[in-house]
C-alpha cells in the first residue's frame, strides 16, 4: 500500500523560503520509472503542477516557477523535499505530493498541507 | 504550455442522471490524459488514466473517452457520492497541466 504525507510549516512570512517534506512508504524511489511530484491548490482554485523528481534524480519544473523551486530526494529516508523561495501571499495554497510512474498519472496522493503566507 | 479547458465549469444534476464533462487540450496530447475527483478538504483521487482506462477500485459507472484534443468523462448514473469537483490533467508534455475543474452539484 502506497502512502504519502506532507509536512512542514503552515505559516510563512513573505520573502521567506518554504520547505515542505513528502515522506512516503510502499514504494522505492530507486525503482526505475518511479517519480514523486508536487501539485498545489490555492483556496477555492484549480490544481497547479509544480515539479517532479524521478528515480534517476532527473527533475522537471513548471517554467512559471522554476526560478524559485528546488526538489530533492533522500532515498534512504523515503523523502522528497520541495523548497520554494521568496514566498508571497499569492503562494498560499495546499501543497500535495503524489506518486507517479514515468511522470504520467498521479495514482496516489498525500493528504496535503495548507501553507499560508502572511506577515 | 498546453492549456486544458473543461466545460462546463459547474453542472447541476440529480441522482441517476447521466453526466458528461468535456476537456479540451490546446494541442494534441494523444491519449495522455487523466481524470481526478476531488471532494472538499481532500486530495484528488485518480479515476481514469490514459484517457479511457479505469483505475482499480473505481466504480464502472465512470468512463473516459477521446484522443487528440477532445476528451470526455461520463458518469452513467450519478450517485450521491459523486457530487464533487472533477479535473482533467495532461501528461503529454511538460509542464503537466490541469483543467480548471468542473463542479458537479445537486440540482
Contacts between the chains, C-beta under 8 A, distances in Angstrom:
chain1	res1	chain2	res2	distance
A	37	B	96	7.7
A	39	B	98	7.9
A	46	B	87	7.0
A	46	B	98	5.9
A	46	B	99	7.2
A	46	B	100	4.7
A	46	B	101	5.1
A	47	B	36	7.9
A	47	B	38	8.0
A	47	B	44	6.8
A	47	B	87	5.7
A	47	B	89	7.5
A	47	B	98	4.3
A	47	B	101	7.7
A	48	B	98	7.0
A	49	B	89	7.6
A	49	B	95	5.4
A	49	B	96	4.2
A	49	B	97	6.3
A	49	B	98	6.7
A	52	B	96	7.8
A	60	B	94	5.2
A	60	B	95	7.4
A	61	B	95	7.6
A	62	B	95	4.3
A	63	B	1	7.6
A	63	B	95	6.4
A	64	B	1	8.0
A	64	B	95	7.7
A	96	B	43	5.7
A	96	B	44	7.7
A	103	B	91	6.4
A	103	B	96	7.3
A	104	B	32	6.9
A	104	B	34	7.4
A	104	B	49	6.9
A	104	B	50	7.8
A	104	B	91	4.5
A	105	B	34	4.2
A	105	B	46	5.7
A	105	B	49	4.1
A	105	B	50	7.8
A	105	B	89	7.5
A	105	B	91	6.7
A	106	B	34	7.5
A	106	B	36	7.7
A	106	B	44	7.3
A	106	B	46	6.5
A	106	B	89	7.7
A	107	B	46	5.3
A	107	B	49	7.6
A	107	B	55	7.0
A	109	B	43	3.9
A	109	B	44	6.0
A	109	B	45	7.6
A	110	B	43	6.5
A	111	B	42	7.9
A	111	B	43	5.9
A	112	B	43	5.5
